[in-house]
Amino acid sequence: MLQKNFKNNMNTKIEYVWLDGYAPEPNLRSKVRVSVNPITDLSDVPEWGFDGSSTNQAEGYSSDCYLKPARLYSNLLSGTIYVLCEVMDNKGNAHQSNDRAKLKQDQDFWVGFEQEYFIRNGHNKNILGFHTGGIIDPQGIYYCGVGGQMFGRQFTEEHLDMCLAYGIGIEGTNAEVAIGQWEYQIFGKGVIKAADDLWMSRYFLYKLAEKHNLQIELHPKPLTSGDWNGSGLHTNFSNKRMRETGGEKYFKSIFKVFESRMKEHIDNYGSDNHLRLTGKHETQSIDKFSWGVSDRGASIRVPKVVGETWKGYLEDRRPASNANPYKVLQIISESLDLAKDLDDTLHVMYDDVDTTKLSEKFGTLSTNDLLDEYTNDENYELTLDMMESKANVPSEELKFNLNGK
């Protein structure tokens, strides 16, 4: 009996987590596998198949899809290991719904997500605070508030502890502007790491909500009547050039590209976002683009210190709370690449070029060197004589014009 119990204690529960093929936003799915082998690294986790016809990722006549382990989340105090997976098709290629595989890794790209969400008092039930049947205080006292008007704090603190225990880059949490609305912040160095952590943090939200008979609401505007804020996924971002080189011209190139690609960004920033981006409640209208220093009503907020130094990060306030972070970061990365090209082009077109540095680099003569060499040439006086006879201009005046003296 003792030997049997010891063997059972060696078992590891691996919870495979993936995104399905539903649109406009995917759903999180999971299933558990018990392993008799120790799991110490991502390479220890085997691939696993699933029925893609039940997740909108395959047809029934060829339904096999596969889970490719992508990131490991473990906790020494828990017997469960969570593995975020990419979905592969039956030929071993990234499934068309696999947005993670489309992202280009960039460790110099830093991301901070601000995930806002509402909590419902059960599946399809009222937002917390509306479920009591009593008088509801108007918006204004809930943001970072404390007291009897607050609902959901114990749940959010349990979520914070779970994220910390599993190594997710969570940096804080707070009550948000509307009743029953909360926020937490995820930071990651590396475009994929930040998005992975956000998806796993959402998974933990759903798991805990299920445990407490609650429901997480990521819709950007669940309260459409009354004076209530919606929910966003404010995305703070910077690349190495923004942080270390910066410059007002470069940042304004970013703004110009983001404005020119306004529709492409909105198309990747979550569904039903038009209900939230109205120009009210700290948002810019969905059909407008603006940027401003410390302006939370702008599309892009420039932090005060960045507006003073033109080095650092920017906050895109347009992504909705239900947005797919892989898509959000993909479109932002593309626009930053275009902004770099624009800034480089403008630099070549309009900035003064130091010819002395070109002379040093390529071994060529500068403009002054060429003029000196020419004026010392024996043909110089002959050229002046010819020009004097044709233009009827004294040679001394020609010398003045040629030499710039």
Buried (B, 14 or more C-beta within 10 A) or exposed (E): EEEEEEEEEEEBBBBBBBBBBEEEBBEBBBEEBEBEEEBEEEEBBEEBEBEBBEBEBBEEEEBEBBBBBBBBBBBEEEEEBBBBBBBBBBEEEBBEBBBBBEBEEBEBBBBBBBBBBBBBBEEEEBBBBBBEEEEBBEBEBBBEBEEEEBBBEEBBEBBBEBBEBBBBBBBEBEBBBBBBBBBBBBBBEBBBBBBBBBBBBBBBBBBBBEEEEBBBBBBBBBBEEEEBBBBBBBBBBBBEBBBEEBBEBBBBBBBBBBBEBBEEBBEBBBBBBBBBBEEEBBBBBBEEBBBBEEBEBBBBBBBEEBBEEBBBBBBBBBBBBBBBBBBBBBBBBBBBEBBBEBBEEBBEEEEEEEBEEEBEEEEEEBEEEEBEEEEEEEEBEEBBEEBBEEEEEEBEEBBEEBEEE
